[in-house]
Amino acid sequence: QVQLVESGGGLVQPGGSLRLSCAASSSIFSLYTMGWYRQAPGKQRELVAAIPRNGITNYADSVKGRFTISRDNAKNTVYLQMNNLKLEDTAVYYCNAGLGFAVSYWGQGTQVTVSS
């Protein structure tokens, strides 16, 4: 029902920056809690950052101070600005849209590789 398309991933050197974008098809985008998750090889998928409709952001401890999540409801888009990237940030990053406890949609993922 809700399509999420991520973009902006790629290869970056340690200390570099990337901005991920996630465009949503939903006409009620503004109601969704939007989030970014990532999954590194051999690891569980983990929450990186989330921003509900009230705008109160939540970040994983590992990215606090380096990543910023934001949303533009007029464009049905959520962003993840990633600064000072580290090798440990290498993962597939997934966009998520959720409503309540039962509704959740996922994008296809975009690869972020941090390598020297």
N, C-alpha and C positions, 0 to 999 in steps of 0.2 A: 504493500500500500504506500508506504513512505519510502522514497528512494533517496539515498544519501550517496553523494559522490565526492570522494576526497581527492585532493590534488596538492602538489607542493613538495612532495617527498623527493628524495634524491640522495646524492653522495655529498658529504660535507666534511671538512677537516675539523679536528677538535678545536673548540673555541669559536667555531663559526655559528652561523644562524640560518634558520629556515622558518618559513611561515607556511603552515598547513591550512588549507581551506576545505570546508565541507559544505556543499550546496545541497539543500533539502527541497524536496518536491512538495511538501505538505503546505496546505493553505492555512493551517493552524500552527505553523512553526513557532510562533511566539509563546505558545502554551507548553511546549516541550522543554524538559530538561535536556540540555545538550552536553555531551561529554566526549572526551578523547581518551581512548584506551590504547594500550600497546601490548604487544606480545613479542618477546625476544625468544630466540631459539632455546628450547628446553624449559621455558618458563611459562607460568600461568599468565593469562591475560590480566592486566592490572589497570586500574584507573589512574590516569595521568592528571586530568583536570576535568571539572564539571562546572557548568553554569546554568542554574535553573532560571525560571522566568523572573525571579526576584533579583537576579544579578549577583547574588552572593556566591562567590567562587570558592571552589575547593580544589586543592592541589595535593598530589602525592608529595611526601616529604622530600623525596629525591629530586624534585624539580622546582621546589619553592625558590623563588628569587630568580629563576632562570626562564621559566615558561610563563606565558600569559594567555589565558583563554578569554575570548571575547565573542560577542555575537552581534549581528546586524539583522534585526528582525525584518526590516524593510527589504533586505536582499535574501532572506531565508538562508543565511550563511553563518557558520560558526568558524572561528579561526583559532589557531594555536601558534602563537609566536614563540619560537624556541631560540633562546640565546645561550651563548657559552656552552655549546653542545659538547658532550663527553662521549667517550667510547661506549659507556654503559647505556647511552640513550638509543643505541642501535636496536631497531625493532620494526615490526609492522605496526603502523598506527591506524587505529580504527575510529571512525566517527560513530557516535551513538545518539539516538534520540529516544527519550523515554517519557511515558506518562504514567503516573502512579506506580503501582507495583507490578502490573501485568503487561503493559505495552512497551515494547522495546524494538528498535530497528537498528540495523548495522550497515555501515558502508562496506565496500569491498576491501578496504585497507590500502595504505600507501607505505612503501618501504622508505625508511630513513636509515641511512648507513653513515656512521661517523667513523672515519678512518683517516689515519695519517699517511 
